[in-house]
Amino acid sequence: MKPVERFFRKYFLSMVGIIALFLLLNVVLLFSVLIWAWQTSETPEISISKICNSITLDGTGHLTAAGVLDEILEEHHAWAMILDDTGTVIFQSKLPEELPRQYTAADVAKFSRWYLGDYPVYVQEHPQGLLVVGGEKGSQAKYYFSVSESYARKLLVGLAAVFLTNIIVVVLLIWKNTRHVEKAVTPILRGIETVSSGQPVSLPEKGELAEINRQLNKAGAFIAKKDSARADWISGISHDVRTPLSVILGFAGQMEDDRSLPASAREQAACIRKQGERLRSLISDLNLTSRLEYAMQPLRMETVYLVELARQAVCEFLDSGLEEQYEIEFCADQESESVSILGDEALLKRALGNLIQNSIVHNPQGCRISASVLCGEAGITVEVADDGAGVSAEKLKELTIDHRRLESTDEKLDLRHGMGVLLVRQIAEAHKGTIAMESEPRKGFKTVLMFPVSNF
């Protein structure tokens, strides 16, 4: 999945998660309010059964109440009465004056579930009739609600359908909004990727994000102009330096071969020639690095056998009069002999030559250099290693991470690791390969180039 698609999928899922969290929060808040209201509100605590038991017949056949009745009614600001079968009040306690003392069957049917006047009432059967206990006005809310079972079922189904419809509509609106944002932001994200790769970008300067597109186009044009100027400058410098450098090398070579000059003068001329050749190699590497970076170097792709190519690179160093303090050995396994890749033979040989030359330049005291080609499951690898001075962990980290950094010469005018590694890395990347480096102080330096099987 592409980064842009992954970004918007996460955006859509996060919005759905927010809706789900919103609904869950509302359910929790609803139950919290219900529990809070139930715990903090005054609830009827009048014990109807206790009141009923406190009213009994005395020895003369009249209803009388125990002392606990007045305490209960006083505590809850309530009143009580008992009706006989004819609806007549045959017992009362704290009964309000405005209430009648005679009730019909219809009156009893109405207030038994609702109110008597404005008083909420509760009823219970008594041995002598019907006990009616009333509360204070406005202390209770009593409602009677009755619907058919079919209506209740349909109502629940309808409410569930409404709830699900709302969820679907919200999700669709989120999806539509996500698509709208995606259409506006996708060109910007792709433009940023294009600019980061060094390619020019041209975004439509219209819509809600037109200003961002305009600024990104300006940034892309500025970077392209800057890169073009740098590439032209490097190319121009390389061309302008080549002629005077050739003159310097020519005169230095003549002075080095002139037996009439003192030995010290010939040694100085040899030093000038040697450093001039290094400078020419550096300028060549710089020019090639620039061309590879800006895709100005066309690759001449052909079938290349890495074993044969590495063997030729080693032989060229051996035939060029390698100093005695250096040893170069070459090895390859049998499987790699017949393996070929599609690549630019000149560039690949240049990469191997740079790696071997690095080992020579950075170990003036001498070292043993080994070049090997090995075939594995992941692909074919080319290794160049030496047992020389090596580099520190900090330096190796710089070469591995900050590989675009170019370094100057040291106090002896010898090139440090930097340019050579950059050029080798660019050549490997141009062939879909990778580069890895290993080193420790005084334990040598090893570079591994790997080309994937898919490139065979």
Disulfide bonds with the S-S distance in Angstrom:
none
